Amino acid sequence: MPKERGDSQRWHVSYEEDDVVSIRSIRSGLYLSIPQAPFPGEVLVVSDNEQRWKVQKTDQDQFFIETMEKFDGTRLMIDEAYGSIYPRLAALDLPRKGGDQAWSFQKVDDNPRYYRRPYRQTGFYHY
């Protein structure tokens, strides 16, 4: 189920070359990924399959996270109304190409970078 607006979850963002990243949940240690046989609506899951993502920079230091494989060019978004009886499904949605949503990088404690969805912002801002 989606978190209340303004809540944050911690994710470890592992950088490879050319701004390609993998995103791993701090809480479960599982990766954010796309299922092999997605349900209607194309949801994302948290699983032990590592998925690669592209962090795309646009003007004025704004960023979007896009898939590298399978649904290439589709941006990462949260569906606020989404709920599921499947416990391993994350409250995330793969929208049609061209959608965008606000995300920010934020340092938490003295650990590596994490990201969260900011509260009612536009763009993808790096702190």
ChimeraX attribute file (.defattr): number of C-alpha atoms within 10 A of each C-alpha:
attribute: neighborCount
match mode: 1-to-1
recipient: residues
	/A:1	16
	/A:2	15
	/A:3	11
	/A:4	8
	/A:5	11
	/A:6	10
	/A:7	11
	/A:8	13
	/A:9	12
	/A:10	17
	/A:11	23
	/A:12	19
	/A:13	20
	/A:14	15
	/A:15	16
	/A:16	11
	/A:17	6
	/A:18	9
	/A:19	13
	/A:20	18
	/A:21	21
	/A:22	19
	/A:23	23
	/A:24	23
	/A:25	17
	/A:26	14
	/A:27	10
	/A:28	11
	/A:29	14
	/A:30	17
	/A:31	22
	/A:32	24
	/A:33	22
	/A:34	24
	/A:35	16
	/A:36	8
	/A:37	7
	/A:38	11
	/A:39	9
	/A:40	6
	/A:41	10
	/A:42	16
	/A:43	21
	/A:44	22
	/A:45	22
	/A:46	24
	/A:47	20
	/A:48	13
	/A:49	14
	/A:50	16
	/A:51	19
	/A:52	21
	/A:53	24
	/A:54	22
	/A:55	19
	/A:56	16
	/A:57	15
	/A:58	11
	/A:59	7
	/A:60	9
	/A:61	12
	/A:62	16
	/A:63	22
	/A:64	22
	/A:65	22
	/A:66	22
	/A:67	21
	/A:68	16
	/A:69	13
	/A:70	9
	/A:71	15
	/A:72	12
	/A:73	17
	/A:74	20
	/A:75	23
	/A:76	21
	/A:77	22
	/A:78	19
	/A:79	15
	/A:80	14
	/A:81	8
	/A:82	13
	/A:83	14
	/A:84	11
	/A:85	7
	/A:86	9
	/A:87	10
	/A:88	11
	/A:89	18
	/A:90	20
	/A:91	20
	/A:92	21
	/A:93	19
	/A:94	20
	/A:95	18
	/A:96	13
	/A:97	12
	/A:98	8
	/A:99	13
	/A:100	19
	/A:101	18
	/A:102	21
	/A:103	24
	/A:104	21
	/A:105	17
	/A:106	16
	/A:107	14
	/A:108	12
	/A:109	7
	/A:110	6
	/A:111	8
	/A:112	12
	/A:113	17
	/A:114	20
	/A:115	19
	/A:116	16
	/A:117	19
	/A:118	20
	/A:119	13
	/A:120	10
	/A:121	12
	/A:122	13
	/A:123	18
	/A:124	24
	/A:125	18
	/A:126	14
	/A:127	9
